[in-house]
Amino acid sequence: MSGSTAKRNPSDFLKQVLGRPVVVKLNNGTDYRGTLACLDGYMNIAMEQTEEYVDGKLKAKYGDAFLRGNNVLYICAQKTVKK
Amino acid sequence: MDTSQVEVPLDLIRLSLDEKVYVKCKGDRELTGKLHAFDQHLNMVLEAVEETVKTTYVDETDGEERVKRTKRTMEMLFVRGDSVILVSPPVRTHQS
């Protein structure tokens, strides 16, 4: 196993990516890029500075956005720029 | 908006109570209206709602696919939570 210590589960990953830039893909194929503000057990997601991409094209921007968990396909952590 | 007091995603909705919100629903429907009430399922009651429905059709003249936007307004609307995809305060910039 690469990276950190022993037992890790999906929740640990999600805690780790809080406040970080993420890509959230929905079941309908839409991508949302923004900062992960918080999420709950249903995988409801609150994001900040969200950009909506449909077929790879930027369609809309939202200051804050709530995504209903049942639509979420995956959450992908973006690489942060090293300082 | 101050999101420092947002600890669970539903707090974001709570902060939007009595404010105008934008709701993206399944079936290419968009709603804007004042949020009166909501619950944990995202069932919502909206006031002074404008609904925009996007439908694609084939233009007979050139065979191209086009998008038609149909709008209608409603005084008061109950939205069943399972059709909700996204909720946002409507301060946003839309690009075509």
N, CA and C atoms of all chains as a GROMACS GRO file, in nm:
protein
  537
    1MET      N    1   0.084  -0.121   0.000
    1MET     CA    2   0.000   0.000   0.000
    1MET      C    3   0.087   0.125   0.000
    2SER      N    4   0.052   0.212  -0.085
    2SER     CA    5   0.127   0.336  -0.090
    2SER      C    6   0.065   0.437   0.007
    3GLY      N    7   0.142   0.536   0.038
    3GLY     CA    8   0.088   0.648   0.117
    3GLY      C    9   0.092   0.622   0.265
    4SER      N   10  -0.024   0.641   0.332
    4SER     CA   11  -0.023   0.656   0.477
    4SER      C   12  -0.042   0.525   0.550
    5THR      N   13  -0.082   0.535   0.675
    5THR     CA   14  -0.086   0.425   0.771
    5THR      C   15  -0.186   0.316   0.735
    6ALA      N   16  -0.206   0.223   0.827
    6ALA     CA   17  -0.281   0.101   0.806
    6ALA      C   18  -0.424   0.119   0.756
    7LYS      N   19  -0.521   0.093   0.841
    7LYS     CA   20  -0.658   0.082   0.795
    7LYS      C   21  -0.716   0.216   0.752
    8ARG      N   22  -0.760   0.220   0.630
    8ARG     CA   23  -0.824   0.341   0.579
    8ARG      C   24  -0.953   0.299   0.513
    9ASN      N   25  -1.053   0.382   0.527
    9ASN     CA   26  -1.179   0.350   0.462
    9ASN      C   27  -1.228   0.474   0.387
   10PRO      N   28  -1.335   0.457   0.312
   10PRO     CA   29  -1.383   0.570   0.231
   10PRO      C   30  -1.411   0.696   0.313
   11SER      N   31  -1.460   0.680   0.436
   11SER     CA   32  -1.487   0.798   0.519
   11SER      C   33  -1.361   0.877   0.547
   12ASP      N   34  -1.250   0.804   0.571
   12ASP     CA   35  -1.123   0.873   0.595
   12ASP      C   36  -1.085   0.957   0.474
   13PHE      N   37  -1.105   0.898   0.357
   13PHE     CA   38  -1.075   0.972   0.233
   13PHE      C   39  -1.160   1.099   0.227
   14LEU      N   40  -1.288   1.085   0.256
   14LEU     CA   41  -1.378   1.200   0.245
   14LEU      C   42  -1.340   1.309   0.345
   15LYS      N   43  -1.303   1.268   0.468
   15LYS     CA   44  -1.259   1.367   0.567
   15LYS      C   45  -1.136   1.441   0.516
   16GLN      N   46  -1.050   1.365   0.449
   16GLN     CA   47  -0.925   1.422   0.401
   16GLN      C   48  -0.948   1.527   0.290
   17VAL      N   49  -1.050   1.505   0.208
   17VAL     CA   50  -1.069   1.596   0.095
   17VAL      C   51  -1.160   1.716   0.129
   18LEU      N   52  -1.213   1.720   0.252
   18LEU     CA   53  -1.294   1.836   0.292
   18LEU      C   54  -1.214   1.964   0.277
   19GLY      N   55  -1.275   2.064   0.215
   19GLY     CA   56  -1.207   2.191   0.196
   19GLY      C   57  -1.110   2.193   0.080
   20ARG      N   58  -1.100   2.080   0.012
   20ARG     CA   59  -1.007   2.072  -0.103
   20ARG      C   60  -1.085   2.079  -0.233
   21PRO      N   61  -1.016   2.115  -0.341
   21PRO     CA   62  -1.084   2.114  -0.472
   21PRO      C   63  -1.115   1.972  -0.518
   22VAL      N   64  -1.238   1.950  -0.563
   22VAL     CA   65  -1.280   1.817  -0.605
   22VAL      C   66  -1.358   1.825  -0.737
   23VAL      N   67  -1.369   1.710  -0.801
   23VAL     CA   68  -1.462   1.695  -0.912
   23VAL      C   69  -1.568   1.594  -0.867
   24VAL      N   70  -1.694   1.633  -0.877
   24VAL     CA   71  -1.802   1.541  -0.843
   24VAL      C   72  -1.874   1.507  -0.973
   25LYS      N   73  -1.881   1.379  -1.004
   25LYS     CA   74  -1.954   1.338  -1.124
   25LYS      C   75  -2.089   1.281  -1.082
   26LEU      N   76  -2.192   1.322  -1.151
   26LEU     CA   77  -2.326   1.271  -1.123
   26LEU      C   78  -2.361   1.158  -1.218
   27ASN      N   79  -2.465   1.085  -1.183
   27ASN     CA   80  -2.509   0.973  -1.266
   27ASN      C   81  -2.548   1.016  -1.407
   28ASN      N   82  -2.593   1.141  -1.422
   28ASN     CA   83  -2.631   1.187  -1.556
   28ASN      C   84  -2.511   1.235  -1.637
   29GLY      N   85  -2.389   1.221  -1.582
   29GLY     CA   86  -2.269   1.254  -1.657
   29GLY      C   87  -2.215   1.394  -1.632
   30THR      N   88  -2.294   1.477  -1.564
   30THR     CA   89  -2.251   1.614  -1.537
   30THR      C   90  -2.138   1.615  -1.434
   31ASP      N   91  -2.038   1.702  -1.458
   31ASP     CA   92  -1.927   1.719  -1.365
   31ASP      C   93  -1.943   1.850  -1.290
   32TYR      N   94  -1.915   1.848  -1.162
   32TYR     CA   95  -1.909   1.972  -1.084
   32TYR      C   96  -1.770   1.986  -1.025
   33ARG      N   97  -1.706   2.097  -1.056
   33ARG     CA   98  -1.573   2.124  -1.002
   33ARG      C   99  -1.583   2.237  -0.902
   34GLY      N  100  -1.526   2.220  -0.786
   34GLY     CA  101  -1.529   2.325  -0.685
   34GLY      C  102  -1.465   2.278  -0.557
   35THR      N  103  -1.482   2.359  -0.452
   35THR     CA  104  -1.426   2.324  -0.322
   35THR      C  105  -1.531   2.249  -0.242
   36LEU      N  106  -1.493   2.135  -0.187
   36LEU     CA  107  -1.587   2.055  -0.108
   36LEU      C  108  -1.604   2.121   0.029
   37ALA      N  109  -1.723   2.176   0.055
   37ALA     CA  110  -1.748   2.242   0.183
   37ALA      C  111  -1.782   2.139   0.290
   38CYS      N  112  -1.877   2.052   0.260
   38CYS     CA  113  -1.911   1.946   0.356
   38CYS      C  114  -1.997   1.841   0.288
   39LEU      N  115  -2.011   1.729   0.357
   39LEU     CA  116  -2.100   1.626   0.306
   39LEU      C  117  -2.156   1.543   0.422
   40ASP      N  118  -2.262   1.468   0.397
   40ASP     CA  119  -2.323   1.388   0.503
   40ASP      C  120  -2.333   1.242   0.459
   41GLY      N  121  -2.399   1.163   0.544
   41GLY     CA  122  -2.407   1.019   0.521
   41GLY      C  123  -2.482   0.978   0.396
   42TYR      N  124  -2.567   1.066   0.345
   42TYR     CA  125  -2.638   1.037   0.220
   42TYR      C  126  -2.555   1.073   0.099
   43MET      N  127  -2.437   1.127   0.127
   43MET     CA  128  -2.349   1.181   0.024
   43MET      C  129  -2.408   1.306  -0.041
   44ASN      N  130  -2.501   1.370   0.032
   44ASN     CA  131  -2.536   1.507  -0.004
   44ASN      C  132  -2.409   1.590   0.006
   45ILE      N  133  -2.391   1.683  -0.084
   45ILE     CA  134  -2.265   1.758  -0.090
   45ILE      C  135  -2.293   1.908  -0.097
   46ALA      N  136  -2.218   1.984  -0.018
   46ALA     CA  137  -2.218   2.130  -0.035
   46ALA      C  138  -2.084   2.170  -0.092
   47MET      N  139  -2.090   2.246  -0.200
   47MET     CA  140  -1.966   2.289  -0.266
   47MET      C  141  -1.962   2.440  -0.279
   48GLU      N  142  -1.841   2.493  -0.288
   48GLU     CA  143  -1.823   2.638  -0.308
   48GLU      C  144  -1.752   2.661  -0.441
   49GLN      N  145  -1.777   2.777  -0.497
   49GLN     CA  146  -1.716   2.817  -0.626
   49GLN      C  147  -1.726   2.703  -0.727
   50THR      N  148  -1.849   2.660  -0.746
   50THR     CA  149  -1.873   2.542  -0.827
   50THR      C  150  -1.888   2.576  -0.975
   51GLU      N  151  -1.826   2.495  -1.057
   51GLU     CA  152  -1.844   2.508  -1.202
   51GLU      C  153  -1.910   2.381  -1.254
   52GLU      N  154  -2.011   2.401  -1.338
   52GLU     CA  155  -2.086   2.288  -1.393
   52GLU      C  156  -2.040   2.258  -1.535
   53TYR      N  157  -1.997   2.136  -1.558
   53TYR     CA  158  -1.952   2.097  -1.691
   53TYR      C  159  -2.044   1.989  -1.748
   54VAL      N  160  -2.102   2.016  -1.864
   54VAL     CA  161  -2.182   1.916  -1.934
   54VAL      C  162  -2.109   1.884  -2.064
   55ASP      N  163  -2.083   1.756  -2.088
   55ASP     CA  164  -2.003   1.712  -2.203
   55ASP      C  165  -1.869   1.788  -2.208
   56GLY      N  166  -1.810   1.811  -2.092
   56GLY     CA  167  -1.680   1.877  -2.086
   56GLY      C  168  -1.684   2.027  -2.108
   57LYS      N  169  -1.803   2.082  -2.131
   57LYS     CA  170  -1.814   2.227  -2.153
   57LYS      C  171  -1.870   2.296  -2.030
   58LEU      N  172  -1.809   2.410  -1.994
   58LEU     CA  173  -1.856   2.487  -1.880
   58LEU      C  174  -1.993   2.546  -1.910
   59LYS      N  175  -2.093   2.509  -1.829
   59LYS     CA  176  -2.230   2.554  -1.855
   59LYS      C  177  -2.276   2.658  -1.755
   60ALA      N  178  -2.231   2.650  -1.631
   60ALA     CA  179  -2.279   2.743  -1.528
   60ALA      C  180  -2.181   2.748  -1.412
   61LYS      N  181  -2.192   2.856  -1.336
   61LYS     CA  182  -2.113   2.870  -1.214
   61LYS      C  183  -2.207   2.900  -1.099
   62TYR      N  184  -2.179   2.843  -0.985
   62TYR     CA  185  -2.258   2.867  -0.864
   62TYR      C  186  -2.164   2.905  -0.751
   63GLY      N  187  -2.203   3.007  -0.674
   63GLY     CA  188  -2.123   3.044  -0.556
   63GLY      C  189  -2.125   2.931  -0.456
   64ASP      N  190  -2.245   2.890  -0.420
   64ASP     CA  191  -2.264   2.774  -0.335
   64ASP      C  192  -2.357   2.679  -0.407
   65ALA      N  193  -2.335   2.551  -0.389
   65ALA     CA  194  -2.425   2.455  -0.452
   65ALA      C  195  -2.445   2.337  -0.359
   66PHE      N  196  -2.569   2.291  -0.352
   66PHE     CA  197  -2.604   2.169  -0.280
   66PHE      C  198  -2.634   2.063  -0.383
   67LEU      N  199  -2.567   1.948  -0.370
   67LEU     CA  200  -2.596   1.837  -0.461
   67LEU      C  201  -2.662   1.726  -0.381
   68ARG      N  202  -2.774   1.675  -0.431
   68ARG     CA  203  -2.844   1.568  -0.360
   68ARG      C  204  -2.769   1.436  -0.380
   69GLY      N  205  -2.745   1.367  -0.268
   69GLY     CA  206  -2.655   1.252  -0.267
   69GLY      C  207  -2.689   1.141  -0.364
   70ASN      N  208  -2.817   1.117  -0.391
   70ASN     CA  209  -2.854   1.003  -0.475
   70ASN      C  210  -2.804   1.018  -0.618
   71ASN      N  211  -2.769   1.140  -0.657
   71ASN     CA  212  -2.722   1.163  -0.794
   71ASN      C  213  -2.570   1.143  -0.810
   72VAL      N  214  -2.501   1.128  -0.696
   72VAL     CA  215  -2.354   1.128  -0.700
   72VAL      C  216  -2.300   0.994  -0.749
   73LEU      N  217  -2.213   1.000  -0.850
   73LEU     CA  218  -2.145   0.880  -0.900
   73LEU      C  219  -2.010   0.866  -0.830
   74TYR      N  220  -1.930   0.973  -0.833
   74TYR     CA  221  -1.802   0.970  -0.760
   74TYR      C  222  -1.757   1.109  -0.718
   75ILE      N  223  -1.664   1.110  -0.623
   75ILE     CA  224  -1.598   1.234  -0.580
   75ILE      C  225  -1.450   1.213  -0.605
   76CYS      N  226  -1.391   1.303  -0.678
   76CYS     CA  227  -1.251   1.288  -0.716
   76CYS      C  228  -1.172   1.405  -0.659
   77ALA      N  229  -1.068   1.376  -0.581
   77ALA     CA  230  -0.985   1.483  -0.524
   77ALA      C  231  -0.891   1.536  -0.631
   78GLN      N  232  -0.883   1.667  -0.638
   78GLN     CA  233  -0.791   1.728  -0.733
   78GLN      C  234  -0.656   1.746  -0.667
   79LYS      N  235  -0.551   1.740  -0.746
   79LYS     CA  236  -0.419   1.768  -0.691
   79LYS      C  237  -0.412   1.915  -0.654
   80THR      N  238  -0.362   1.940  -0.532
   80THR     CA  239  -0.344   2.080  -0.492
   80THR      C  240  -0.207   2.125  -0.536
   81VAL      N  241  -0.199   2.253  -0.570
   81VAL     CA  242  -0.073   2.310  -0.616
   81VAL      C  243   0.024   2.319  -0.499
   82LYS      N  244   0.141   2.261  -0.517
   82LYS     CA  245   0.239   2.264  -0.407
   82LYS      C  246   0.299   2.403  -0.393
   83LYS      N  247   0.312   2.445  -0.267
   83LYS     CA  248   0.368   2.579  -0.244
   83LYS      C  249   0.517   2.569  -0.214
   84MET      N  250  -2.211   3.440   0.036
   84MET     CA  251  -2.278   3.391   0.157
   84MET      C  252  -2.174   3.340   0.256
   85ASP      N  253  -2.202   3.359   0.382
   85ASP     CA  254  -2.113   3.310   0.486
   85ASP      C  255  -2.136   3.162   0.508
   86THR      N  256  -2.041   3.080   0.467
   86THR     CA  257  -2.059   2.935   0.479
   86THR      C  258  -1.986   2.879   0.600
   87SER      N  259  -1.935   2.968   0.689
   87SER     CA  260  -1.862   2.919   0.806
   87SER      C  261  -1.953   2.839   0.898
   88GLN      N  262  -2.084   2.871   0.897
   88GLN     CA  263  -2.176   2.799   0.984
   88GLN      C  264  -2.238   2.677   0.916
   89VAL      N  265  -2.183   2.639   0.802
   89VAL     CA  266  -2.233   2.521   0.732
   89VAL      C  267  -2.155   2.399   0.778
   90GLU      N  268  -2.221   2.307   0.848
   90GLU     CA  269  -2.152   2.187   0.896
   90GLU      C  270  -2.201   2.062   0.826
   91VAL      N  271  -2.328   2.061   0.789
   91VAL     CA  272  -2.380   1.954   0.704
   91VAL      C  273  -2.441   2.022   0.582
   92PRO      N  274  -2.444   1.950   0.469
   92PRO     CA  275  -2.491   2.013   0.346
   92PRO      C  276  -2.628   2.078   0.358
   93LEU      N  277  -2.718   2.018   0.438
   93LEU     CA  278  -2.854   2.074   0.448
   93LEU      C  279  -2.854   2.213   0.513
   94ASP      N  280  -2.747   2.248   0.589
   94ASP     CA  281  -2.736   2.383   0.645
   94ASP      C  282  -2.738   2.488   0.535
   95LEU      N  283  -2.678   2.451   0.421
   95LEU     CA  284  -2.673   2.544   0.308
   95LEU      C  285  -2.815   2.579   0.263
   96ILE      N  286  -2.903   2.478   0.264
   96ILE     CA  287  -3.043   2.501   0.227
   96ILE      C  288  -3.112   2.584   0.336
   97ARG      N  289  -3.082   2.548   0.462
   97ARG     CA  290  -3.144   2.620   0.574
   97ARG      C  291  -3.112   2.770   0.564
   98LEU      N  292  -2.990   2.802   0.526
   98LEU     CA  293  -2.949   2.942   0.513
   98LEU      C  294  -3.023   3.012   0.400
   99SER      N  295  -3.080   2.933   0.309
   99SER     CA  296  -3.150   2.992   0.194
   99SER      C  297  -3.300   3.006   0.217
  100LEU      N  298  -3.348   2.969   0.336
  100LEU     CA  299  -3.491   2.984   0.366
  100LEU      C  300  -3.532   3.130   0.350
  101ASP      N  301  -3.650   3.149   0.290
  101ASP     CA  302  -3.703   3.283   0.263
  101ASP      C  303  -3.618   3.362   0.163
  102GLU      N  304  -3.526   3.294   0.098
  102GLU     CA  305  -3.447   3.357  -0.008
  102GLU      C  306  -3.486   3.293  -0.141
  103LYS      N  307  -3.447   3.361  -0.247
  103LYS     CA  308  -3.470   3.304  -0.378
  103LYS      C  309  -3.368   3.194  -0.404
  104VAL      N  310  -3.412   3.081  -0.451
  104VAL     CA  311  -3.319   2.973  -0.481
  104VAL      C  312  -3.339   2.923  -0.624
  105TYR      N  313  -3.234   2.859  -0.671
  105TYR     CA  314  -3.236   2.795  -0.802
  105TYR      C  315  -3.232   2.645  -0.778
  106VAL      N  316  -3.323   2.571  -0.839
  106VAL     CA  317  -3.328   2.426  -0.821
  106VAL      C  318  -3.320   2.360  -0.957
  107LYS      N  319  -3.224   2.268  -0.969
  107LYS     CA  320  -3.213   2.191  -1.093
  107LYS      C  321  -3.277   2.055  -1.067
  108CYS      N  322  -3.373   2.018  -1.150
  108CYS     CA  323  -3.447   1.894  -1.130
  108CYS      C  324  -3.420   1.795  -1.243
  109LYS      N  325  -3.459   1.672  -1.219
  109LYS     CA  326  -3.451   1.571  -1.324
  109LYS      C  327  -3.547   1.609  -1.437
  110GLY      N  328  -3.521   1.556  -1.555
  110GLY     CA  329  -3.606   1.585  -1.670
  110GLY      C  330  -3.580   1.722  -1.729
  111ASP      N  331  -3.456   1.773  -1.714
  111ASP     CA  332  -3.416   1.903  -1.770
  111ASP      C  333  -3.510   2.017  -1.729
  112ARG      N  334  -3.544   2.019  -1.602
  112ARG     CA  335  -3.628   2.125  -1.548
  112ARG      C  336  -3.550   2.210  -1.451
  113GLU      N  337  -3.572   2.340  -1.458
  113GLU     CA  338  -3.508   2.432  -1.364
  113GLU      C  339  -3.616   2.517  -1.299
  114LEU      N  340  -3.602   2.540  -1.169
  114LEU     CA  341  -3.699   2.620  -1.096
  114LEU      C  342  -3.626   2.734  -1.025
  115THR      N  343  -3.686   2.851  -1.025
  115THR     CA  344  -3.639   2.957  -0.935
  115THR      C  345  -3.760   3.008  -0.858
  116GLY      N  346  -3.740   3.029  -0.730
  116GLY     CA  347  -3.849   3.078  -0.647
  116GLY      C  348  -3.802   3.096  -0.505
  117LYS      N  349  -3.890   3.156  -0.426
  117LYS     CA  350  -3.858   3.181  -0.285
  117LYS      C  351  -3.882   3.053  -0.206
  118LEU      N  352  -3.780   3.013  -0.130
  118LEU     CA  353  -3.789   2.888  -0.055
  118LEU      C  354  -3.866   2.909   0.075
  119HIS      N  355  -3.981   2.843   0.084
  119HIS     CA  356  -4.064   2.854   0.204
  119HIS      C  357  -4.030   2.748   0.306
  120ALA      N  358  -4.013   2.625   0.260
  120ALA     CA  359  -3.989   2.515   0.351
  120ALA      C  360  -3.920   2.401   0.278
  121PHE      N  361  -3.851   2.318   0.355
  121PHE     CA  362  -3.788   2.198   0.297
  121PHE      C  363  -3.774   2.095   0.409
  122ASP      N  364  -3.750   1.970   0.371
  122ASP     CA  365  -3.721   1.867   0.471
  122ASP      C  366  -3.599   1.786   0.427
  123GLN      N  367  -3.571   1.679   0.502
  123GLN     CA  368  -3.447   1.604   0.478
  123GLN      C  369  -3.447   1.531   0.345
  124HIS      N  370  -3.567   1.512   0.287
  124HIS     CA  371  -3.573   1.449   0.154
  124HIS      C  372  -3.551   1.552   0.043
  125LEU      N  373  -3.542   1.680   0.083
  125LEU     CA  374  -3.538   1.789  -0.015
  125LEU      C  375  -3.674   1.814  -0.079
  126ASN      N  376  -3.781   1.758  -0.020
  126ASN     CA  377  -3.913   1.809  -0.056
  126ASN      C  378  -3.909   1.958  -0.027
  127MET      N  379  -3.965   2.038  -0.115
  127MET     CA  380  -3.957   2.182  -0.095
  127MET      C  381  -4.088   2.251  -0.131
  128VAL      N  382  -4.116   2.358  -0.062
  128VAL     CA  383  -4.227   2.445  -0.100
  128VAL      C  384  -4.167   2.577  -0.149
  129LEU      N  385  -4.198   2.612  -0.272
  129LEU     CA  386  -4.146   2.734  -0.332
  129LEU      C  387  -4.261   2.828  -0.366
  130GLU      N  388  -4.234   2.958  -0.352
  130GLU     CA  389  -4.334   3.058  -0.385
  130GLU      C  390  -4.286   3.142  -0.503
  131ALA      N  391  -4.379   3.188  -0.583
  131ALA     CA  392  -4.350   3.270  -0.701
  131ALA      C  393  -4.242   3.202  -0.786
  132VAL      N  394  -4.278   3.087  -0.838
  132VAL     CA  395  -4.183   3.000  -0.906
  132VAL      C  396  -4.186   3.023  -1.057
  133GLU      N  397  -4.070   3.025  -1.117
  133GLU     CA  398  -4.062   3.017  -1.262
  133GLU      C  399  -3.996   2.885  -1.298
  134GLU      N  400  -4.065   2.807  -1.378
  134GLU     CA  401  -4.012   2.680  -1.424
  134GLU      C  402  -3.967   2.693  -1.568
  135THR      N  403  -3.846   2.642  -1.594
  135THR     CA  404  -3.797   2.638  -1.731
  135THR      C  405  -3.776   2.492  -1.770
  136VAL      N  406  -3.842   2.449  -1.876
  136VAL     CA  407  -3.827   2.311  -1.923
  136VAL      C  408  -3.753   2.315  -2.056
  137LYS      N  409  -3.647   2.235  -2.063
  137LYS     CA  410  -3.571   2.229  -2.187
  137LYS      C  411  -3.610   2.102  -2.262
  138THR      N  412  -3.651   2.119  -2.387
  138THR     CA  413  -3.683   2.003  -2.470
  138THR      C  414  -3.603   2.012  -2.600
  139THR      N  415  -3.554   1.898  -2.644
  139THR     CA  416  -3.482   1.898  -2.771
  139THR      C  417  -3.577   1.850  -2.880
  140TYR      N  418  -3.564   1.910  -2.996
  140TYR     CA  419  -3.647   1.869  -3.109
  140TYR      C  420  -3.564   1.878  -3.236
  141VAL      N  421  -3.608   1.811  -3.339
  141VAL     CA  422  -3.536   1.815  -3.467
  141VAL      C  423  -3.603   1.918  -3.557
  142ASP      N  424  -3.524   2.016  -3.597
  142ASP     CA  425  -3.576   2.121  -3.686
  142ASP      C  426  -3.604   2.060  -3.824
  143GLU      N  427  -3.727   2.074  -3.869
  143GLU     CA  428  -3.769   2.011  -3.995
  143GLU      C  429  -3.692   2.065  -4.115
  144THR      N  430  -3.656   2.194  -4.110
  144THR     CA  431  -3.595   2.258  -4.227
  144THR      C  432  -3.453   2.208  -4.254
  145ASP      N  433  -3.372   2.192  -4.148
  145ASP     CA  434  -3.234   2.150  -4.171
  145ASP      C  435  -3.195   2.022  -4.098
  146GLY      N  436  -3.291   1.959  -4.029
  146GLY     CA  437  -3.262   1.833  -3.962
  146GLY      C  438  -3.171   1.844  -3.841
  147GLU      N  439  -3.144   1.969  -3.796
  147GLU     CA  440  -3.058   1.990  -3.679
  147GLU      C  441  -3.138   1.974  -3.550
  148GLU      N  442  -3.068   1.929  -3.447
  148GLU     CA  443  -3.132   1.922  -3.315
  148GLU      C  444  -3.128   2.058  -3.248
  149ARG      N  445  -3.240   2.103  -3.198
  149ARG     CA  446  -3.247   2.234  -3.131
  149ARG      C  447  -3.303   2.214  -2.991
  150VAL      N  448  -3.274   2.313  -2.907
  150VAL     CA  449  -3.326   2.310  -2.771
  150VAL      C  450  -3.433   2.417  -2.757
  151LYS      N  451  -3.550   2.376  -2.708
  151LYS     CA  452  -3.658   2.472  -2.686
  151LYS      C  453  -3.676   2.489  -2.535
  152ARG      N  454  -3.685   2.615  -2.492
  152ARG     CA  455  -3.708   2.642  -2.350
  152ARG      C  456  -3.851   2.689  -2.330
  153THR      N  457  -3.924   2.617  -2.249
  153THR     CA  458  -4.062   2.655  -2.219
  153THR      C  459  -4.067   2.705  -2.075
  154LYS      N  460  -4.123   2.823  -2.057
  154LYS     CA  461  -4.131   2.878  -1.922
  154LYS      C  462  -4.275   2.888  -1.877
  155ARG      N  463  -4.295   2.871  -1.746
  155ARG     CA  464  -4.427   2.898  -1.690
  155ARG      C  465  -4.406   2.942  -1.545
  156THR      N  466  -4.503   3.009  -1.491
  156THR     CA  467  -4.492   3.056  -1.354
  156THR      C  468  -4.604   2.997  -1.270
  157MET      N  469  -4.573   2.979  -1.142
  157MET     CA  470  -4.672   2.925  -1.048
  157MET      C  471  -4.661   3.001  -0.918
  158GLU      N  472  -4.776   3.023  -0.854
  158GLU     CA  473  -4.776   3.098  -0.728
  158GLU      C  474  -4.707   3.021  -0.618
  159MET      N  475  -4.744   2.894  -0.605
  159MET     CA  476  -4.692   2.812  -0.497
  159MET      C  477  -4.671   2.672  -0.550
  160LEU      N  478  -4.560   2.612  -0.513
  160LEU     CA  479  -4.526   2.481  -0.572
  160LEU      C  480  -4.466   2.391  -0.466
  161PHE      N  481  -4.511   2.267  -0.464
  161PHE     CA  482  -4.447   2.164  -0.382
  161PHE      C  483  -4.362   2.077  -0.474
  162VAL      N  484  -4.235   2.064  -0.440
  162VAL     CA  485  -4.145   1.982  -0.520
  162VAL      C  486  -4.111   1.855  -0.443
  163ARG      N  487  -4.132   1.741  -0.503
  163ARG     CA  488  -4.092   1.617  -0.437
  163ARG      C  489  -3.940   1.603  -0.444
  164GLY      N  490  -3.880   1.569  -0.329
  164GLY     CA  491  -3.734   1.570  -0.316
  164GLY      C  492  -3.660   1.481  -0.413
  165ASP      N  493  -3.719   1.369  -0.451
  165ASP     CA  494  -3.641   1.275  -0.532
  165ASP      C  495  -3.612   1.326  -0.673
  166SER      N  496  -3.678   1.434  -0.715
  166SER     CA  497  -3.648   1.486  -0.848
  166SER      C  498  -3.540   1.596  -0.843
  167VAL      N  499  -3.494   1.628  -0.723
  167VAL     CA  500  -3.396   1.736  -0.710
  167VAL      C  501  -3.255   1.687  -0.740
  168ILE      N  502  -3.181   1.764  -0.819
  168ILE     CA  503  -3.040   1.734  -0.845
  168ILE      C  504  -2.951   1.833  -0.771
  169LEU      N  505  -2.982   1.963  -0.784
  169LEU     CA  506  -2.895   2.066  -0.728
  169LEU      C  507  -2.979   2.182  -0.676
  170VAL      N  508  -2.935   2.240  -0.566
  170VAL     CA  509  -2.999   2.359  -0.512
  170VAL      C  510  -2.892   2.465  -0.490
  171SER      N  511  -2.921   2.588  -0.531
  171SER     CA  512  -2.822   2.694  -0.514
  171SER      C  513  -2.892   2.828  -0.496
  172PRO      N  514  -2.835   2.916  -0.413
  172PRO     CA  515  -2.883   3.054  -0.415
  172PRO      C  516  -2.856   3.109  -0.554
  173PRO      N  517  -2.947   3.185  -0.614
  173PRO     CA  518  -2.937   3.210  -0.758
  173PRO      C  519  -2.835   3.314  -0.801
  174VAL      N  520  -2.746   3.355  -0.712
  174VAL     CA  521  -2.639   3.445  -0.757
  174VAL      C  522  -2.537   3.365  -0.835
  175ARG      N  523  -2.551   3.367  -0.965
  175ARG     CA  524  -2.466   3.284  -1.049
  175ARG      C  525  -2.453   3.348  -1.186
  176THR      N  526  -2.357   3.305  -1.261
  176THR     CA  527  -2.346   3.349  -1.399
  176THR      C  528  -2.365   3.228  -1.489
  177HIS      N  529  -2.462   3.239  -1.575
  177HIS     CA  530  -2.490   3.129  -1.668
  177HIS      C  531  -2.423   3.156  -1.802
  178GLN      N  532  -2.363   3.053  -1.855
  178GLN     CA  533  -2.305   3.066  -1.988
  178GLN      C  534  -2.377   2.971  -2.081
  179SER      N  535  -2.391   3.013  -2.206
  179SER     CA  536  -2.469   2.930  -2.298
  179SER      C  537  -2.386   2.827  -2.372
   0.00000   0.00000   0.00000
